[in-house]
Amino acid sequence: MKKYSILLFANLLFITSCKKTPAVIKQIEKLSIEKTFSQKIEIAHKKDAFLTKEAIQFDAFVEFGGKEVFNANVTVSTTSDIAKITYKNGDEIFVNKENIFVSPSLKDNEAVRFHAYIWSYFFLYPYKLSDKGTIWDYTFKTKESKNDFDVAKLTFEANIGDAPDDWYIVYSDKKTHLLKDVAYIVTFGKTQEVAEKEPHAIKYQDYKMINEIPFATNWGYYGWSIKTGLSDKIGSAKITNIHFVKGFRKKFSIPESYIKK
């Protein structure tokens, strides 16, 4: 981040020393936006304070169409490289960077890799905005007739993560800069073309302060389009028992009987 700030300052210094043609003015404005949009979200969500903690734990209950799709306790490092997921029925998933290991009862579960990453990713989303391979389009605009939020589009470089073809439209509150809505596609198990026919959005609501850091405790899932924004509600998630934990790395141990997926 420091190198980026220095480079951005150098670019601004060079541009402002040039004749301020309309093209130069536009570039100055673009650099200014790039400097502030994702950084303001990170600042609002206290990223620096968050990263001083080792790991965070929470319970997540997720339902779509009235059907439970995820119900587990999640412990994940604040840098998101390791995680442990314990389902209410005792099944477990261990995440070690790009590798996951599951209890024998989950060996035939085709969706286990998706669940291993997606819910903790949504939880950690305000802290993932400047991850390696992220590409921001700060000039992106939706066609919604009324939009009270700042908006930008996030895509990824090739070969980043399990689903580099996913994209996200990020909405932040103009005043608080807290994350509000995130539209997205899921390319897991499908092509980008197919996924783009049914984009969804997640609404982050009911923020609560944990160690003076804000976390959304209710997530709403909606249909979404570039023209109208959010549409019908299709699901929800309840996030409870949020707290930071110590000693997670020291205790992190994958049982020998667990299967790599």
C-alpha positions in Angstrom: 0.0 0.0 0.0 2.9 2.4 0.8 4.5 1.7 -2.6 1.2 2.3 -4.3 0.7 5.6 -2.4 4.2 6.8 -3.4 3.6 5.9 -7.0 0.2 7.6 -7.1 1.7 10.7 -5.6 4.5 10.7 -8.2 1.9 10.3 -11.0 -0.2 13.2 -9.6 2.9 15.4 -9.3 3.9 14.7 -12.9 0.4 15.3 -14.2 -0.2 18.5 -12.3 3.2 19.8 -13.6 1.8 19.4 -17.1 -0.5 21.8 -18.9 -4.0 21.1 -17.6 -5.8 20.1 -20.8 -9.2 18.5 -20.5 -7.6 15.1 -20.9 -5.1 15.8 -18.1 -7.9 17.1 -15.8 -9.8 13.9 -16.4 -6.8 11.8 -15.6 -6.3 13.7 -12.3 -9.9 13.1 -11.4 -9.6 9.4 -12.2 -6.4 9.0 -10.1 -8.2 10.9 -7.2 -11.1 8.5 -7.4 -8.8 5.5 -7.5 -7.0 6.6 -4.4 -10.1 7.0 -2.4 -12.9 4.5 -3.2 -11.6 1.1 -1.9 -9.4 2.8 0.6 -12.3 4.7 2.2 -14.2 1.4 2.6 -11.1 -0.2 4.2 -10.7 2.8 6.5 -14.4 2.7 7.5 -14.1 -1.0 8.3 -11.0 -0.4 10.4 -8.8 -2.6 8.3 -5.5 -1.7 10.0 -7.0 -2.6 13.4 -8.6 -5.7 12.0 -5.2 -7.0 10.7 -3.6 -6.6 14.2 -5.8 -9.5 15.3 -4.8 -13.1 14.6 -8.2 -14.7 13.7 -11.9 -14.1 14.0 -14.7 -16.6 14.7 -18.4 -16.4 14.0 -21.5 -18.6 13.5 -23.2 -18.3 10.1 -26.7 -19.5 9.1 -27.5 -19.1 5.4 -30.8 -19.9 3.7 -32.1 -19.6 0.2 -35.7 -19.9 -0.7 -36.4 -21.0 2.9 -33.9 -23.9 2.6 -30.8 -24.1 4.8 -27.6 -24.1 2.7 -25.0 -23.5 5.4 -25.0 -23.7 9.2 -21.6 -23.7 10.8 -19.1 -22.1 13.1 -16.3 -20.5 11.1 -12.8 -19.6 12.4 -10.6 -17.8 9.8 -7.3 -15.9 10.1 -7.6 -12.2 9.4 -5.3 -12.7 6.5 -7.7 -15.4 5.2 -4.9 -18.0 4.5 -6.2 -20.6 7.0 -9.7 -21.4 8.2 -11.6 -24.1 10.1 -15.3 -24.7 9.5 -17.3 -26.9 11.9 -20.9 -27.7 10.8 -23.6 -28.1 13.4 -23.6 -31.8 12.7 -19.9 -32.1 13.5 -18.6 -32.3 9.9 -15.4 -30.2 9.4 -13.5 -28.4 6.6 -9.9 -27.1 7.0 -8.6 -24.5 4.6 -4.9 -24.0 4.1 -4.5 -21.4 1.4 -5.6 -23.1 -1.9 -6.0 -26.5 -0.3 -9.0 -27.8 1.6 -9.3 -31.0 3.7 -12.6 -32.4 4.8 -13.8 -35.0 7.3 -14.5 -38.4 5.6 -18.3 -37.8 5.7 -17.8 -34.9 3.2 -15.6 -36.7 0.7 -18.4 -37.0 -1.9 -19.9 -33.5 -1.4 -19.3 -31.7 -4.7 -20.1 -28.2 -3.2 -17.7 -28.5 -0.3 -15.0 -26.4 -1.9 -17.5 -23.6 -2.7 -18.7 -23.5 0.9 -15.1 -23.7 2.2 -14.4 -20.2 0.7 -17.5 -18.3 -0.2 -19.0 -17.4 3.3 -15.8 -16.4 4.9 -15.0 -14.4 1.8 -18.3 -12.5 2.0 -17.6 -11.9 5.7 -14.1 -10.6 5.1 -15.0 -8.8 1.9 -14.3 -5.2 3.2 -10.7 -6.4 3.8 -10.2 -8.1 0.5 -10.5 -5.1 -1.8 -6.8 -4.7 -2.4 -5.8 -8.3 -2.6 -3.3 -9.5 -5.2 -4.8 -9.7 -8.6 -7.7 -7.3 -8.0 -8.6 -4.9 -10.9 -10.8 -1.9 -10.1 -12.9 0.1 -12.6 -13.7 3.3 -10.7 -15.4 4.8 -13.8 -18.1 2.1 -13.9 -21.6 3.3 -13.6 -24.9 1.4 -13.2 -28.0 2.5 -15.0 -30.2 2.7 -11.9 -32.4 5.8 -12.0 -31.7 6.5 -8.3 -28.5 5.6 -6.7 -27.5 7.0 -3.3 -24.2 5.1 -3.1 -20.7 5.3 -4.5 -20.2 2.5 -7.0 -17.2 0.7 -8.7 -16.6 -2.6 -10.4 -14.1 -5.3 -9.3 -12.6 -8.0 -11.6 -9.6 -10.2 -11.3 -6.4 -11.1 -13.1 -6.3 -14.5 -14.8 -5.6 -17.5 -12.5 -6.5 -15.6 -9.3 -8.3 -17.9 -6.9 -10.8 -20.5 -7.8 -13.0 -18.3 -9.9 -11.1 -15.5 -11.6 -14.0 -14.8 -14.0 -16.3 -13.7 -11.2 -17.0 -9.9 -10.9 -18.4 -7.7 -8.3 -20.2 -4.4 -8.4 -19.5 -2.7 -5.1 -21.7 -0.1 -3.5 -20.6 2.0 -0.5 -22.4 4.5 1.7 -21.5 8.0 0.5 -21.3 9.3 4.0 -20.0 6.5 6.2 -18.2 4.6 3.4 -19.3 1.3 4.9 -20.0 -1.5 2.5 -23.7 -1.6 1.6 -24.4 -3.8 -1.4 -22.3 -6.1 -3.5 -23.6 -7.4 -6.8 -21.8 -10.5 -8.1 -21.8 -13.5 -10.4 -20.8 -17.1 -9.3 -18.9 -19.0 -12.0 -18.2 -22.0 -9.8 -19.3 -25.0 -12.0 -20.4 -22.8 -14.9 -19.2 -20.4 -17.5 -19.1 -16.6 -17.1 -21.7 -16.3 -19.9 -24.1 -18.5 -18.1 -23.4 -16.9 -14.7 -24.1 -13.4 -16.1 -27.6 -14.4 -16.9 -28.4 -14.6 -13.2 -26.4 -12.1 -11.2 -27.2 -11.7 -7.5 -26.4 -9.1 -4.8 -25.7 -9.2 -1.1 -26.9 -6.4 1.2 -24.9 -5.9 4.3 -27.1 -4.7 7.2 -27.3 -4.3 11.0 -23.7 -3.4 11.7 -22.4 -4.1 15.2 -19.2 -3.0 16.7 -16.8 -5.8 17.9 -13.6 -4.4 19.5 -14.6 -1.0 17.8 -14.6 -2.7 14.4 -18.0 -2.8 12.4 -19.4 -6.1 11.2 -22.7 -6.6 9.3 -24.7 -9.2 11.2 -27.6 -9.6 8.7 -27.0 -10.2 5.0 -29.8 -10.2 2.5 -29.5 -11.9 -0.9 -31.3 -10.4 -3.9 -31.7 -10.6 -7.6 -29.8 -7.8 -9.4 -29.6 -6.1 -12.7 -27.4 -3.2 -14.0 -30.6 -1.2 -14.9 -32.7 -1.6 -11.8 -30.3 -2.7 -9.1 -31.7 -5.0 -6.4 -34.9 -6.9 -7.1 -36.6 -9.8 -5.3 -35.1 -11.1 -2.1 -34.0 -14.7 -2.5 -32.1 -15.5 0.7 -30.5 -14.3 3.9 -27.7 -15.0 6.3 -27.5 -14.4 10.0 -24.1 -13.8 11.5 -23.8 -14.3 15.3 -21.2 -14.8 18.1 -18.6 -12.7 16.3 -15.4 -12.5 18.3 -11.6 -12.4 17.8 -9.6 -15.4 18.9 -5.9 -16.0 19.8 -3.7 -19.0 19.3 -5.5 -20.2 16.1 -2.4 -20.8 14.1 -0.7 -22.7 16.9 -3.8 -25.0 17.3 -4.4 -25.3 13.6 -3.9 -29.0 12.9 -5.5 -31.1 10.1 -6.4 -34.6 11.2 -4.5 -37.3 9.2 -7.8 -39.0 8.3 -9.1 -36.0 6.5 -9.4 -36.0 2.7 -7.9 -33.4 0.4 -10.4 -32.0 -2.1 
